[in-house]
Amino acid sequence: MADEDDEGTFGGAFEDGHWVWDEDTEALLFVSDLPPVVIESIQIPTKAPTGTIEFRDDVDLIEQIRYRRRYQRKILLGDADVITLQDVKDIALYTAPVNILSPMLINLLHMPTTERFLRALILSCGYYIQIADEMSERIMELQTKLRTPDCERIENVYRENLADLRAIVAKEYCTMLVGGADTKKFHHMGPQKKRQSLSDKDARLFETLLRMAIQIVWLALGRKSFNRIELEIHRLFKSEIFNSVEHTLKTGYIAQMVAEEQAVLLGPCVRHDKKLNTRSPLINEVFCDRPMDYRLMGLGIVKYPKMSTRLKYLRVMVACPEEKLMASNITLGIIGMPRTKFDTMLRPILQTETKSKSKASMSSQSHASKSSVRRSKKPLYPPIVIPEKDLLDTDFPSSFPEETLVPNPVSAIQHKRWQNRLRKLLHSGTRSHTRVG
């Protein structure tokens, strides 16, 4: 990319600044020469992104080397070399079109609440695709067989699992919408919620976040089932009426589902209100009247004195460091898998080619598009197996715990890298525009 040739080599956490001696602490103090990024003063175009937003999926060898040298997360001493959510976000940010990026979006992507939201969304979409495939096979088999009570029992488990996963996604998304916890400064009425609503700015931020989330989920799930991921996420966040992707593709995938499939995949909380009163399926999950473990609403935030095996599994998936995934012998898509099994752009390295190819050639393999990703006979990652519910633990206690958990830390170094890159790209673009003018 020509616009990245002027970026300069990234020098780590202490670039674009100088050192001074601090008399008070009697130590060297680093002072940045760059102006501070003030979120409130950032001018974001008021029009929300519309139409197709294309991420680059054909990064050549030269760009991969540049990415690996400047932007790839470095493994610190003592850390397990596993794929993290940050690695997936890094690829999405590097391949995203510059015109949809903003300092505010990068800041939002590097918040603990957003990380829990993205991991919950990856888990929900991965399980949705897995159960959708399972239900398709079941429907085919039932054409020559009779339904039994076991069919209802198994499908009820699938339906409840999907509903619980959507509820976890919904509680993190609602936190962002109301400006709770660490997302106060992103609220459309300001941190104190006292100023005039910046609804256009808010619409652009969340529309862009949604498109970034789709790309992150697709990358985390091994670059498979892009259309299904896009359709389901738009349905969850916008409802069937406002599912712009379905209006464009006209797949009619919901109408093609038989009643049993709709009951499992759409869940018990679907409401068909008038257009003006429509709430998204994700918000309906929060207000749905169904038996649900109340601790799901505080998963990864509140420290519960006692947790079932199911809740422990979901907490590891959504809120624990990725090293714990490997220690628990589970993965979230490719997250938690050894990074050595993947190339620079997080494509799996074929074992048959490992012996004959150098590291440089392995990083440049297969620039297949979304629609033509090669399917391996062996699954890229193991299926999601959610432990069964423990109905004895769903009753409300006499008092709720107040102690909170320490959030999973977000990489400050990677956060700064992407802010610096965007600042340089925007500065380079402005300079080029001035020269042309």
C-alpha positions, 0 to 999 in steps of 0.5 A: 500500500502506497499510503503506508510507505510513509508510516515509518518504522514503529519503535515500540511504546516510546516513539514520537517523544523525548525523555526528560529528567523529573526532579520530583521522582528523580527518574527519567520521564517520557514525554510524548510529542504527539497531541493527546487524543481527545475523544470528544473533539474527534470529528466523525462524518455524520452519515452512517456507513452504508452499502458493502464495506470490503476488507482486504483479504489478499494481503501480499508477502511484502505487506505481511512482512510489514504487518509482522514487523510493525503491528503484530502482537509480540509475545512477551517472556513467559506468555503462552504463544496462543491466538488471542482476540487481540490478534484477530482484532489486529488483522481486522484493523489492518485489512479494514478500509481506512475511511471507516476507521476513527480514533473513537472506534479504535478506543472502543475496540480496546475496552474490556466490555467490548472484548467480552462482547466480541468473545460472546458474539464469536461464541454465539455465532459459532454455536449458531452455525454448529446447531444450524448444520446439526438441525439441517441433518436432523430435518433430513433424517426425519423425512424417513423417521418419526419424531420421538420425545428424545427429539424434543428434549435434544432440541430444547437443549439446543434452544436454551443454549442459544438463548443463553448465549444471546443473553450474554451478548445482549448484556454486554451490548446493553452496557455499551448502549447505556454508557455503563462501566468503561464505556461512559465516554462513548455515550451519545449524550456524553459521560455525564449524559447531560449534553444534547444527543449526538445521534448521528455520530452514535449511529456511525460509531455503532454501525461501524462497530457492527461491521468490524464485529462481523469481520472479527467473528468471521476471522475467529471462526476460521474464515468460514460461513461469512454470509451466515454470520453476516445475516445472523448478526444483522438479524440479532441487532436489527430484526428481520424487518431492518436486516439490510443484508437479507434485503440485499441478498434475498436469501429467504433463509428464515422462510425456508426453515421448517417450524422445528428449525425456527423454534431452535435457531430463533428461540422462544423470545421472538416478537413480531410487533408493528414496525415502529414498536419493533425491538431487536431480537437481542434486546428481546432476549433481555426482557424475555420471560423464560427461566434463566440463571440470573448470574449470566447477567453478571458473567465475567464482572461479578464474583460469584461465591459458587458457580456451576460447571456450565457458568465456569465454562462460559466465563472462561470462553467470554472473560478469562485470558486466552491462555486459560482456554488452552489450559482447559483444552477448549478453544473459541474458534481459532482463539486459544489455539497455538499461533505456530499453526497459523501464518501471519494472517491467521490462516492455518498452515497445512501440515503437508507443506510445513516441511517443504516451505520456508517461513516466508513462503508459508506467510504468503500462502493462499489468498482465497476469497471469503467464498472460496476458502478451502474446506479441510476434511478435519475441522479446524477447531473442536465443536462447542460443547456447552455443559448442561444446566443445573436447575438447582442453581437458578433460584435467587439468593437472599442477597446479591454479591457486590465484589467484582472481578478484575477485567481481562487486561487489554493490550495498551501497546497494540491500542497505541500502535493502531492509534499511531497508524491511523494518525499517520495514515490520516496525516499522509492523506491530508498531506497528499490532498494538499499537494494535489490541490 
